[in-house]
Amino acid sequence: MKLLLDTHVWLWALLEPERLALPVREALQGPENEIWLSPISIWECLILADKGRIALDPDPVSWIRKILKTGRFREAPLTVEVAIQSRGVCLPHQDPADRFLMATAAVFELTLVTADERLHDCKAIRLLKA
């Protein structure tokens, strides 16, 4: 399975794995699964750190670079097609990050892993509830 992690799922997997449902933890550990991460999640992570909502040591940029060097995550490209698809995503809100994540999942045929209940009813993409 090709899994695109919502920002909170990515952070929980690294910082608070007990917050994830057991099937999600198992899927993330399964060697047969690909774990994808959008640059939008990096952007959101930096915003959370700037607002003081998360603390990453020694600093957010170094922490992110260290995590990405593990090679565990595949980068989901932010392409023109993703940008175009982001405007057509049917969501109950206008959160641009969610729009880009949904569009990324659609364009690259990824399963979005999220605990965001506002996204759980979306039928346009495959979802795994965290």
C-alpha positions as CSV (number, residue, x, y, z in Angstrom):
1,M,0.0,0.0,0.0
2,K,1.2,3.5,-0.7
3,L,0.4,5.7,2.3
4,L,0.4,9.5,2.3
5,L,0.6,10.8,5.9
6,D,-1.4,13.7,7.0
7,T,0.8,16.1,8.9
8,H,-0.6,15.2,12.3
9,V,-0.2,11.4,11.5
10,W,3.4,12.0,10.5
11,L,4.2,13.8,13.7
12,W,2.3,11.4,15.9
13,A,4.1,8.4,14.3
14,L,7.4,10.0,15.3
15,L,6.6,11.8,18.6
16,E,3.4,10.1,20.0
17,P,2.9,6.7,18.2
18,E,0.4,5.6,20.9
19,R,-2.1,8.2,19.5
20,L,-2.4,6.2,16.3
21,A,-4.8,3.3,15.9
22,L,-3.2,-0.1,16.0
23,P,-3.9,-0.9,12.3
24,V,-2.2,2.4,11.3
25,R,0.8,1.6,13.4
26,E,1.0,-1.8,11.8
27,A,0.6,-0.3,8.3
28,L,3.4,2.2,9.0
29,Q,5.7,-0.7,10.1
30,G,4.8,-3.0,7.3
31,P,7.9,-3.3,5.0
32,E,5.6,-3.8,2.0
33,N,4.1,-0.4,2.4
34,E,5.5,2.8,1.0
35,I,5.3,5.9,3.3
36,W,4.9,9.1,1.5
37,L,5.2,12.7,2.8
38,S,4.1,15.9,1.1
39,P,6.2,19.1,1.3
40,I,3.0,20.6,2.6
41,S,3.4,18.6,5.8
42,I,6.9,20.0,6.2
43,W,5.5,23.5,5.8
44,E,2.7,22.8,8.3
45,C,5.2,21.3,10.7
46,L,7.3,24.5,10.5
47,I,4.3,26.6,11.1
48,L,3.3,24.6,14.2
49,A,6.8,25.0,15.5
50,D,6.8,28.7,14.9
51,K,3.5,29.0,16.8
52,G,5.0,27.1,19.7
53,R,2.5,24.2,19.3
54,I,5.3,21.6,18.9
55,A,8.9,21.6,20.1
56,L,11.5,19.9,17.9
57,D,15.1,19.5,19.1
58,P,17.5,21.0,18.4
59,D,15.4,23.2,16.1
60,P,12.6,22.4,13.6
61,V,14.7,22.5,10.4
62,S,17.5,20.3,11.8
63,W,14.9,17.9,13.2
64,I,13.1,17.7,9.9
65,R,16.3,17.1,7.9
66,K,17.4,14.4,10.4
67,I,14.1,12.6,10.0
68,L,14.1,12.8,6.2
69,K,17.7,11.5,6.0
70,T,16.5,8.2,7.4
71,G,15.2,7.4,4.0
72,R,11.9,6.1,5.4
73,F,9.8,8.6,3.7
74,R,9.2,9.1,0.0
75,E,8.6,12.7,-1.1
76,A,5.3,13.3,-2.9
77,P,6.1,15.9,-5.5
78,L,4.2,19.2,-5.4
79,T,3.4,19.4,-9.2
80,V,1.3,21.5,-11.4
81,E,-1.3,18.7,-11.6
82,V,-1.5,18.6,-7.8
83,A,-2.1,22.4,-7.8
84,I,-4.8,22.1,-10.4
85,Q,-6.5,19.2,-8.6
86,S,-6.4,21.1,-5.3
87,R,-9.0,23.5,-6.5
88,G,-11.4,20.7,-7.5
89,V,-11.3,18.8,-4.2
90,C,-14.6,18.6,-2.5
91,L,-14.1,19.4,1.2
92,P,-16.4,20.8,3.9
93,H,-13.8,23.6,4.6
94,Q,-11.2,25.6,2.7
95,D,-8.0,24.5,4.5
96,P,-5.3,24.8,1.7
97,A,-3.1,22.2,3.3
98,D,-5.9,19.6,3.3
99,R,-6.7,20.5,-0.3
100,F,-3.1,19.9,-1.3
101,L,-2.9,16.6,0.6
102,M,-6.2,15.4,-0.9
103,A,-5.0,16.4,-4.4
104,T,-1.7,14.7,-3.9
105,A,-3.4,11.5,-2.9
106,A,-5.6,11.6,-5.9
107,V,-2.9,12.4,-8.5
108,F,-0.4,9.8,-7.2
109,E,-3.0,7.2,-6.2
110,L,-2.0,7.2,-2.6
111,T,-4.1,6.3,0.5
112,L,-4.3,9.3,2.8
113,V,-3.8,8.4,6.5
114,T,-5.6,10.9,8.6
115,A,-7.4,11.3,11.9
116,D,-9.2,14.4,10.6
117,E,-12.9,13.5,10.8
118,R,-13.7,16.3,8.3
119,L,-11.9,14.3,5.7
120,H,-13.4,10.8,6.5
121,D,-16.4,11.2,4.3
122,C,-14.5,12.1,1.2
123,K,-15.1,9.4,-1.5
124,A,-12.7,10.9,-4.0
125,I,-9.6,9.1,-2.6
126,R,-8.7,6.1,-0.5
127,L,-8.5,6.9,3.3
128,L,-7.1,5.1,6.2
129,K,-8.5,6.4,9.5
130,A,-5.8,7.1,12.1
